[in-house]
């Protein structure tokens, strides 16, 4: 992963509402959450939430999909794990240490049923 990509991701997370939203999306799993529910959860107006979600999407940390009339946002776990791996690269001074954990969300039941 390029340093510029990591910097963009960290910059996107360096704001209270965006960090809170990203954490909610990580917790939500692959099903994600609609923008309105995210705005309500963090107490942000819908117009601000659109801006924050766009920043996270531009940094490659979230993806979006249309579901009926809603836009559903989901954390991009691969991108998150890449950022964490970059930060942990060469940890322990290159000595032996436990490998950095990566987050693999459970497969959603909704996708299993399809």
C-alpha positions, 0 to 999 in steps of 0.5 A, spaced: 500 500 500 502 506 498 503 512 503 499 517 500 493 512 500 494 511 507 495 518 509 488 519 505 485 514 509 487 516 516 485 524 514 478 521 512 478 518 519 481 524 523 474 527 524 469 525 529 463 524 525 467 520 520 470 516 525 464 514 529 460 512 522 466 508 520 466 504 527 458 503 526 459 500 519 465 496 521 460 493 527 454 493 522 458 488 518 457 486 510 450 488 511 452 495 512 447 501 514 443 506 510 445 513 510 439 516 514 440 511 520 448 513 520 446 520 521 441 519 526 446 514 530 451 520 530 447 526 531 449 529 524 444 532 519 443 529 513 447 534 508 453 533 513 452 526 513 453 526 505 459 530 505 462 525 511 460 519 507 463 522 500 470 523 504 470 516 507 468 513 500 473 517 496 478 514 501 476 507 499 474 506 506 467 505 505 462 502 499 455 504 497 450 500 494 443 502 492 437 498 495 430 500 493 430 507 495 436 507 500 443 508 499 447 502 504 454 504 506 458 498 508 465 498 511 471 496 506 474 491 510 480 489 505 482 497 505 481 497 513 486 491 513 491 494 508 491 500 512 492 497 519 497 492 515 501 498 513 501 501 520 504 495 523 509 493 517 515 491 521 513 492 528 517 490 533 523 492 530 523 487 525 523 481 530 519 476 532 512 478 534 505 476 533 502 477 526 497 483 526 490 481 526 485 482 520 478 483 521 474 478 517 466 480 517 462 474 518 458 472 511 451 475 512 445 471 513 441 475 507 447 473 502 447 466 504 439 465 503 440 468 496 
